[in-house]
Amino acid sequence: MEEKNPWNKNNQWAEEMDFLKSLIAKTELEEMTKWGGSVYTINTKNVVGVGGFKSYVAIWFFNGVFLKDEKKVLVNANEGVTKALRQWRFSSKEELLKNEKLILKYMNEAIANEKAGISKKPEKKEAIISELLEAEFKNDKTLAKAFDTFSPYKQREFLEYIETAKQEKTKLTRIEKIKPMILEGIGLNDKYR
């Protein structure tokens, strides 16, 4: 059975991926499989990943925002969303060969940063409060007890679902929709997991 790898959908970058992996092998990074692909770590902390995309192959640095990036080669792949991750994109093996020493320098700096504890921690999300759902809980203790059995993550999914509605009427409709799910112990997005 072929290994699933969402970061190399079309296998057009086989040589380039092998080259990047050979560079990583020159470091002390350990390979782990996360999210269906290879991630390279120090003390189980994510440092770099590699992947082939439609028009480029990339190495990404999980805390790349802290790299000096003197050559200005790193990009934020998802501006406004991605906080610390940075990518370095390549369009050919020749480009990789030309930058071999610099790639290793960036990887070693990323390793040193991780060892020094220089990283961006995910921000704590602000608590979501639904006054309408709280009112339902006061009227229905069974519903409140069932809701409390969910993990904080699943509770948050329900609360976001309710509170992202703009109109109170829509919020009430959503509450009525999720009440049977809560009572049956079914998370809002369980069918997608």
GROMACS elastic network, one bead per residue, 0.5 to 0.9 nm:
[ bonds ]
;  ai    aj funct       b0    kb
    1     4     6  0.89814   500
    3    36     6  0.82479   500
    3    37     6  0.86894   500
    4     8     6  0.87958   500
    4     9     6  0.87850   500
    4    36     6  0.60070   500
    4    37     6  0.72965   500
    5     8     6  0.57491   500
    5     9     6  0.68829   500
    5    35     6  0.83009   500
    5    36     6  0.52137   500
    5    38     6  0.80688   500
    5    51     6  0.86694   500
    6     9     6  0.58259   500
    6    35     6  0.80735   500
    6    36     6  0.64202   500
    6    37     6  0.67114   500
    6    51     6  0.83657   500
    7    36     6  0.83889   500
    7    37     6  0.68039   500
    7    50     6  0.75979   500
    7    52     6  0.56930   500
    7    53     6  0.66083   500
    8    11     6  0.56847   500
    8    12     6  0.81126   500
    8    13     6  0.77092   500
    8    14     6  0.87284   500
    8    17     6  0.89755   500
    8    37     6  0.87130   500
    8    50     6  0.89044   500
    8    51     6  0.55024   500
    8    53     6  0.61024   500
    8    54     6  0.86997   500
    8    57     6  0.86563   500
    9    12     6  0.84594   500
    9    51     6  0.89990   500
    9    52     6  0.71906   500
    9    53     6  0.70294   500
    9    54     6  0.81543   500
   10    13     6  0.78623   500
   10    52     6  0.76855   500
   10    53     6  0.75606   500
   10    54     6  0.73944   500
   11    14     6  0.57190   500
   11    52     6  0.71973   500
   11    53     6  0.87882   500
   12    15     6  0.83209   500
   12    16     6  0.88768   500
   12    52     6  0.75127   500
   12    53     6  0.85767   500
   12    54     6  0.83579   500
   13    16     6  0.52290   500
   13    17     6  0.59251   500
   13    18     6  0.84988   500
   13    51     6  0.85010   500
   13    52     6  0.57723   500
   13    53     6  0.81637   500
   13    56     6  0.80964   500
   13    57     6  0.66095   500
   13    92     6  0.85251   500
   13    93     6  0.87125   500
   14    17     6  0.51807   500
   14    18     6  0.61347   500
   14    19     6  0.86086   500
   14    52     6  0.82298   500
   15    18     6  0.51175   500
   15    19     6  0.61719   500
   15    20     6  0.87262   500
   15    93     6  0.71992   500
   16    19     6  0.50220   500
   16    20     6  0.62497   500
   16    21     6  0.86028   500
   16    52     6  0.84404   500
   16    57     6  0.71513   500
   16    90     6  0.88076   500
   16    92     6  0.72006   500
   16    93     6  0.53632   500
   16    96     6  0.74682   500
   17    20     6  0.51288   500
   17    21     6  0.61252   500
   17    22     6  0.85430   500
   17    50     6  0.71735   500
   17    51     6  0.70378   500
   17    52     6  0.72117   500
   17    57     6  0.73945   500
   17    58     6  0.86491   500
   18    21     6  0.50763   500
   18    22     6  0.61142   500
   18    23     6  0.87341   500
   19    22     6  0.50331   500
   19    23     6  0.64116   500
   19    24     6  0.87623   500
   19    93     6  0.79200   500
   19    96     6  0.79138   500
   19    97     6  0.84579   500
   20    23     6  0.51208   500
   20    24     6  0.63140   500
   20    25     6  0.86809   500
   20    50     6  0.73868   500
   20    58     6  0.89191   500
   20    59     6  0.77298   500
   20    96     6  0.79474   500
   20   100     6  0.88842   500
   20   103     6  0.88775   500
   21    25     6  0.61484   500
   21    26     6  0.88754   500
   21    50     6  0.79868   500
   22    25     6  0.50045   500
   22    26     6  0.67860   500
   23    26     6  0.53265   500
   23    27     6  0.73223   500
   23   100     6  0.77203   500
   23   103     6  0.80808   500
   23   104     6  0.67898   500
   24    27     6  0.54202   500
   24    28     6  0.79314   500
   24    29     6  0.67886   500
   24    30     6  0.87997   500
   24    40     6  0.80280   500
   24    48     6  0.88451   500
   24   104     6  0.77954   500
   24   107     6  0.78440   500
   25    28     6  0.72783   500
   25    29     6  0.72473   500
   25    30     6  0.84226   500
   26    29     6  0.84230   500
   26   104     6  0.83159   500
   27    30     6  0.86349   500
   27   104     6  0.80940   500
   27   107     6  0.79469   500
   27   108     6  0.72810   500
   27   111     6  0.87124   500
   28    41     6  0.86680   500
   28    42     6  0.75543   500
   28   108     6  0.89547   500
   28   111     6  0.83466   500
   29    40     6  0.55512   500
   29    41     6  0.52677   500
   29    42     6  0.56233   500
   29    43     6  0.88430   500
   29    47     6  0.79686   500
   29    48     6  0.86150   500
   29   111     6  0.78270   500
   30    39     6  0.82096   500
   30    40     6  0.52817   500
   30    41     6  0.51709   500
   30    42     6  0.64576   500
   30    43     6  0.84038   500
   30    44     6  0.81149   500
   31    38     6  0.62815   500
   31    39     6  0.57892   500
   31    41     6  0.63894   500
   32    37     6  0.81345   500
   32    38     6  0.56780   500
   32    39     6  0.52671   500
   32    40     6  0.60421   500
   32    41     6  0.70777   500
   32    44     6  0.81651   500
   33    36     6  0.62375   500
   33    37     6  0.52809   500
   33    39     6  0.59100   500
   33    40     6  0.84898   500
   34    37     6  0.55272   500
   34    38     6  0.63116   500
   34    39     6  0.62652   500
   35    38     6  0.81940   500
   35    39     6  0.87581   500
   37    49     6  0.84053   500
   37    50     6  0.86523   500
   37    51     6  0.84506   500
   38    49     6  0.64639   500
   38    50     6  0.73048   500
   38    51     6  0.86597   500
   39    46     6  0.66217   500
   39    47     6  0.75856   500
   39    48     6  0.61490   500
   39    50     6  0.74518   500
   40    44     6  0.84354   500
   40    45     6  0.83104   500
   40    46     6  0.61060   500
   40    47     6  0.58339   500
   40    48     6  0.52351   500
   40    49     6  0.59650   500
   40    50     6  0.88080   500
   41    44     6  0.52214   500
   41    45     6  0.51083   500
   41    47     6  0.51330   500
   41    48     6  0.69757   500
   41    49     6  0.89223   500
   41   111     6  0.85194   500
   42    45     6  0.52723   500
   42    46     6  0.68187   500
   42    47     6  0.68122   500
   42   111     6  0.71278   500
   42   114     6  0.73755   500
   42   115     6  0.76165   500
   43    46     6  0.85287   500
   43   115     6  0.86071   500
   44    47     6  0.89591   500
   45   114     6  0.75559   500
   46    49     6  0.81130   500
   46    61     6  0.83907   500
   46    62     6  0.63039   500
   46    63     6  0.84999   500
   46   114     6  0.85062   500
   47    60     6  0.83649   500
   47    61     6  0.58316   500
   47    62     6  0.53820   500
   47    63     6  0.69967   500
   47    64     6  0.87177   500
   47   107     6  0.81869   500
   47   110     6  0.64897   500
   47   111     6  0.66068   500
   47   114     6  0.70825   500
   48    59     6  0.67887   500
   48    60     6  0.54394   500
   48    62     6  0.58740   500
   48    63     6  0.85282   500
   48    64     6  0.89024   500
   48   107     6  0.75538   500
   48   110     6  0.79994   500
   48   111     6  0.88828   500
   49    58     6  0.82352   500
   49    59     6  0.56687   500
   49    60     6  0.52699   500
   49    61     6  0.67387   500
   49    62     6  0.77928   500
   50    57     6  0.75212   500
   50    58     6  0.55904   500
   50    60     6  0.62138   500
   51    56     6  0.87216   500
   51    57     6  0.57409   500
   51    58     6  0.54498   500
   51    59     6  0.66338   500
   51    60     6  0.84036   500
   52    55     6  0.81716   500
   52    56     6  0.62408   500
   52    58     6  0.63533   500
   53    56     6  0.53330   500
   53    57     6  0.57213   500
   53    58     6  0.77163   500
   54    57     6  0.81372   500
   55    90     6  0.88188   500
   55    91     6  0.68900   500
   56    89     6  0.60667   500
   56    90     6  0.54719   500
   56    92     6  0.77552   500
   57    88     6  0.84816   500
   57    89     6  0.57721   500
   57    90     6  0.53173   500
   57    91     6  0.63973   500
   57    92     6  0.79795   500
   58    87     6  0.62402   500
   58    88     6  0.54770   500
   58    90     6  0.60453   500
   58    91     6  0.87593   500
   59    86     6  0.85580   500
   59    87     6  0.57457   500
   59    88     6  0.54303   500
   59    89     6  0.67137   500
   59    90     6  0.85529   500
   59   103     6  0.89486   500
   60    63     6  0.87838   500
   60    64     6  0.74435   500
   60    74     6  0.85348   500
   60    85     6  0.67563   500
   60    86     6  0.54986   500
   60    88     6  0.61497   500
   60    89     6  0.84756   500
   61    65     6  0.82402   500
   61    67     6  0.87422   500
   61    74     6  0.89931   500
   61    84     6  0.82752   500
   61    85     6  0.56298   500
   61    86     6  0.53671   500
   61    87     6  0.63306   500
   61    88     6  0.83116   500
   61   106     6  0.88189   500
   61   107     6  0.79403   500
   61   110     6  0.71038   500
   62    65     6  0.82633   500
   62    84     6  0.63240   500
   62    86     6  0.66427   500
   62    87     6  0.87181   500
   62   110     6  0.85535   500
   62   119     6  0.85595   500
   63    66     6  0.60248   500
   63    67     6  0.75949   500
   63    83     6  0.86415   500
   63    85     6  0.52390   500
   63    86     6  0.71233   500
   63   110     6  0.72785   500
   63   113     6  0.83372   500
   63   114     6  0.80970   500
   63   118     6  0.79710   500
   63   119     6  0.57407   500
   63   120     6  0.66785   500
   64    67     6  0.52032   500
   64    68     6  0.86504   500
   64    69     6  0.85082   500
   64    74     6  0.77481   500
   64    84     6  0.58995   500
   64    85     6  0.52704   500
   64    87     6  0.76702   500
   64   106     6  0.89789   500
   64   110     6  0.71235   500
   64   119     6  0.89347   500
   65    68     6  0.82164   500
   65    69     6  0.86980   500
   65    74     6  0.86998   500
   65    76     6  0.86426   500
   65    83     6  0.76947   500
   65    85     6  0.64240   500
   65    86     6  0.63547   500
   65   119     6  0.87565   500
   65   120     6  0.86052   500
   66    69     6  0.85425   500
   66    84     6  0.76495   500
   66   110     6  0.81108   500
   66   113     6  0.77049   500
   66   118     6  0.74000   500
   66   119     6  0.74790   500
   66   120     6  0.87080   500
   67    70     6  0.85736   500
   67   106     6  0.72911   500
   67   109     6  0.68597   500
   67   110     6  0.66895   500
   67   113     6  0.80773   500
   68    71     6  0.86430   500
   68    72     6  0.86903   500
   68   106     6  0.84996   500
   68   109     6  0.84932   500
   69    72     6  0.51766   500
   69    73     6  0.66551   500
   69    74     6  0.67514   500
   69   106     6  0.77645   500
   70    73     6  0.80799   500
   71    74     6  0.83860   500
   72    75     6  0.82562   500
   73    87     6  0.82384   500
   73    88     6  0.59740   500
   73    89     6  0.79781   500
   74    86     6  0.57194   500
   74    87     6  0.52906   500
   74    89     6  0.77859   500
   75    78     6  0.87970   500
   75    79     6  0.88917   500
   75    85     6  0.87173   500
   75    86     6  0.54018   500
   75    87     6  0.52253   500
   75    88     6  0.64305   500
   75    89     6  0.81455   500
   76    79     6  0.56566   500
   76    80     6  0.87213   500
   76    82     6  0.67664   500
   76    83     6  0.81997   500
   76    84     6  0.82546   500
   76    85     6  0.67574   500
   76    87     6  0.63986   500
   77    81     6  0.88864   500
   77    82     6  0.71776   500
   77    85     6  0.79411   500
   77    86     6  0.67329   500
   77    87     6  0.65456   500
   78    81     6  0.56105   500
   78    82     6  0.54085   500
   78    83     6  0.87674   500
   79    82     6  0.60730   500
   79    83     6  0.81761   500
   80    83     6  0.73803   500
   82    85     6  0.61324   500
   82    86     6  0.82378   500
   83    86     6  0.86598   500
   83   120     6  0.78247   500
   83   122     6  0.86852   500
   84   119     6  0.79274   500
   84   120     6  0.62355   500
   84   121     6  0.88955   500
   88   103     6  0.89668   500
   90    93     6  0.77745   500
   90    95     6  0.63431   500
   90    96     6  0.66496   500
   91    94     6  0.85193   500
   91    95     6  0.68927   500
   91    96     6  0.84004   500
   92    95     6  0.52924   500
   92    96     6  0.66552   500
   92    97     6  0.88829   500
   93    97     6  0.61618   500
   93    98     6  0.85717   500
   94    97     6  0.50228   500
   94    98     6  0.60943   500
   94    99     6  0.86501   500
   95    98     6  0.51326   500
   95    99     6  0.63691   500
   95   100     6  0.86664   500
   96    99     6  0.52101   500
   96   100     6  0.59499   500
   96   103     6  0.82031   500
   97   100     6  0.51590   500
   97   101     6  0.86015   500
   98   101     6  0.81317   500
   98   102     6  0.87692   500
   99   102     6  0.52477   500
   99   103     6  0.59962   500
   99   104     6  0.86454   500
  100   103     6  0.52021   500
  100   104     6  0.63422   500
  100   105     6  0.86784   500
  101   104     6  0.51861   500
  101   105     6  0.61792   500
  101   106     6  0.87579   500
  102   106     6  0.62194   500
  102   107     6  0.85914   500
  103   106     6  0.51616   500
  103   107     6  0.61820   500
  103   108     6  0.86085   500
  104   107     6  0.50018   500
  104   108     6  0.60401   500
  104   109     6  0.84826   500
  105   108     6  0.51948   500
  105   109     6  0.61522   500
  105   110     6  0.86100   500
  106   109     6  0.50822   500
  106   110     6  0.61583   500
  106   111     6  0.86527   500
  107   110     6  0.50098   500
  107   111     6  0.62038   500
  107   112     6  0.86508   500
  108   112     6  0.61388   500
  108   113     6  0.85393   500
  109   112     6  0.50272   500
  109   113     6  0.60926   500
  109   114     6  0.86042   500
  110   113     6  0.50633   500
  110   114     6  0.62048   500
  110   115     6  0.86550   500
  111   114     6  0.51530   500
  111   115     6  0.62266   500
  111   116     6  0.85952   500
  112   115     6  0.51148   500
  112   116     6  0.61312   500
  112   117     6  0.86445   500
  112   118     6  0.86469   500
  113   116     6  0.50109   500
  113   117     6  0.62170   500
  113   118     6  0.50627   500
  113   119     6  0.74091   500
  114   117     6  0.50132   500
  114   118     6  0.56055   500
  114   119     6  0.66585   500
  115   118     6  0.75617   500
  116   119     6  0.87478   500
  120   123     6  0.86028   500
  121   124     6  0.89138   500
  122   125     6  0.88351   500
  124   127     6  0.88664   500
  125   128     6  0.86657   500
  127   156     6  0.82271   500
  128   156     6  0.71117   500
  128   159     6  0.63630   500
  128   160     6  0.70793   500
  128   163     6  0.78823   500
  129   132     6  0.89249   500
  129   133     6  0.84130   500
  129   134     6  0.81293   500
  129   159     6  0.70796   500
  129   163     6  0.80791   500
  130   133     6  0.52765   500
  130   134     6  0.61679   500
  130   135     6  0.86511   500
  130   159     6  0.64945   500
  130   160     6  0.88511   500
  130   162     6  0.74066   500
  130   163     6  0.65427   500
  131   135     6  0.61776   500
  131   136     6  0.87189   500
  132   135     6  0.51219   500
  132   136     6  0.64721   500
  132   137     6  0.88496   500
  132   162     6  0.89237   500
  132   168     6  0.86273   500
  132   171     6  0.78381   500
  132   172     6  0.73579   500
  132   175     6  0.82653   500
  133   137     6  0.62959   500
  133   138     6  0.87909   500
  133   159     6  0.82547   500
  133   162     6  0.83426   500
  133   172     6  0.84910   500
  133   175     6  0.69403   500
  134   137     6  0.50012   500
  134   138     6  0.63984   500
  134   139     6  0.88593   500
  134   144     6  0.83465   500
  135   138     6  0.51738   500
  135   139     6  0.65412   500
  135   140     6  0.87026   500
  136   139     6  0.52080   500
  136   140     6  0.59987   500
  136   141     6  0.85576   500
  136   143     6  0.78751   500
  136   144     6  0.79880   500
  136   175     6  0.86291   500
  137   141     6  0.57312   500
  137   142     6  0.79610   500
  137   143     6  0.60854   500
  137   145     6  0.84058   500
  137   147     6  0.88874   500
  138   141     6  0.63368   500
  138   144     6  0.76632   500
  139   143     6  0.87955   500
  139   144     6  0.89898   500
  140   143     6  0.54027   500
  140   144     6  0.65187   500
  140   145     6  0.88616   500
  141   145     6  0.60843   500
  141   146     6  0.85231   500
  142   145     6  0.51181   500
  142   146     6  0.61100   500
  142   147     6  0.85630   500
  142   183     6  0.77243   500
  143   146     6  0.50876   500
  143   147     6  0.61089   500
  143   148     6  0.86535   500
  143   179     6  0.72741   500
  143   180     6  0.89906   500
  143   182     6  0.69665   500
  143   183     6  0.60895   500
  144   147     6  0.51195   500
  144   148     6  0.62916   500
  144   149     6  0.89881   500
  144   182     6  0.89804   500
  145   148     6  0.51432   500
  145   149     6  0.67171   500
  145   183     6  0.88879   500
  146   149     6  0.54001   500
  146   150     6  0.73936   500
  146   182     6  0.61145   500
  146   183     6  0.56710   500
  146   184     6  0.80815   500
  146   185     6  0.69225   500
  147   150     6  0.57120   500
  147   151     6  0.89131   500
  147   155     6  0.70352   500
  147   182     6  0.59417   500
  147   183     6  0.76171   500
  147   185     6  0.80582   500
  148   151     6  0.77393   500
  148   152     6  0.85897   500
  148   155     6  0.79202   500
  149   185     6  0.79542   500
  150   153     6  0.78876   500
  150   154     6  0.59169   500
  150   155     6  0.59834   500
  150   182     6  0.85017   500
  150   185     6  0.75644   500
  150   186     6  0.88991   500
  150   187     6  0.76810   500
  151   154     6  0.53132   500
  151   155     6  0.61921   500
  151   156     6  0.85876   500
  152   156     6  0.60578   500
  152   157     6  0.86851   500
  153   156     6  0.51503   500
  153   157     6  0.64488   500
  154   157     6  0.50037   500
  154   158     6  0.65459   500
  154   159     6  0.87403   500
  154   187     6  0.60961   500
  154   188     6  0.71772   500
  154   189     6  0.82614   500
  155   158     6  0.52976   500
  155   159     6  0.62895   500
  155   160     6  0.86772   500
  155   187     6  0.81981   500
  155   188     6  0.87965   500
  156   160     6  0.59452   500
  156   161     6  0.83669   500
  157   160     6  0.52257   500
  157   161     6  0.61011   500
  157   162     6  0.87356   500
  157   187     6  0.81693   500
  157   188     6  0.65957   500
  157   189     6  0.78430   500
  158   161     6  0.50913   500
  158   162     6  0.63797   500
  158   163     6  0.87013   500
  158   175     6  0.87944   500
  158   178     6  0.77549   500
  158   187     6  0.79067   500
  158   188     6  0.61884   500
  159   162     6  0.52106   500
  159   163     6  0.60185   500
  159   164     6  0.84179   500
  160   163     6  0.51281   500
  160   164     6  0.57534   500
  160   165     6  0.87118   500
  161   164     6  0.57061   500
  161   165     6  0.72653   500
  161   171     6  0.84381   500
  161   174     6  0.75561   500
  161   175     6  0.89815   500
  161   188     6  0.85043   500
  162   165     6  0.59712   500
  162   170     6  0.81320   500
  162   171     6  0.52160   500
  162   172     6  0.79720   500
  162   173     6  0.88772   500
  162   174     6  0.59810   500
  162   175     6  0.66863   500
  163   166     6  0.75277   500
  163   171     6  0.67472   500
  164   171     6  0.82085   500
  165   168     6  0.74709   500
  165   169     6  0.88051   500
  165   170     6  0.60322   500
  165   171     6  0.57011   500
  165   174     6  0.85099   500
  166   169     6  0.86899   500
  166   170     6  0.72336   500
  166   171     6  0.76231   500
  167   170     6  0.53182   500
  167   171     6  0.64365   500
  167   172     6  0.88334   500
  168   172     6  0.61880   500
  168   173     6  0.85837   500
  169   172     6  0.52138   500
  169   173     6  0.62726   500
  169   174     6  0.87153   500
  170   174     6  0.61451   500
  170   175     6  0.86026   500
  171   174     6  0.51027   500
  171   175     6  0.62297   500
  171   176     6  0.87543   500
  172   175     6  0.50384   500
  172   176     6  0.63148   500
  172   177     6  0.86618   500
  173   176     6  0.51937   500
  173   177     6  0.62938   500
  173   178     6  0.88874   500
  174   178     6  0.62784   500
  174   179     6  0.86427   500
  175   178     6  0.52904   500
  175   179     6  0.60732   500
  176   179     6  0.54310   500
  176   180     6  0.77878   500
  177   180     6  0.69153   500
  177   181     6  0.77428   500
  178   181     6  0.50809   500
  178   182     6  0.61803   500
  178   183     6  0.86790   500
  178   187     6  0.89488   500
  178   188     6  0.74136   500
  179   182     6  0.51809   500
  179   183     6  0.62450   500
  179   184     6  0.86608   500
  180   183     6  0.51134   500
  180   184     6  0.61345   500
  180   185     6  0.85799   500
  180   186     6  0.84754   500
  181   184     6  0.51343   500
  181   185     6  0.60988   500
  181   187     6  0.67626   500
  181   188     6  0.73097   500
  182   185     6  0.50671   500
  182   186     6  0.58678   500
  182   187     6  0.69505   500
  182   188     6  0.83304   500
  183   186     6  0.76916   500
  184   187     6  0.89442   500
  186   189     6  0.83126   500
  186   190     6  0.65730   500
  186   191     6  0.86924   500
  187   190     6  0.50555   500
  187   191     6  0.81767   500
  188   191     6  0.78995   500
  189   192     6  0.55724   500
  189   193     6  0.69225   500
  190   193     6  0.52441   500
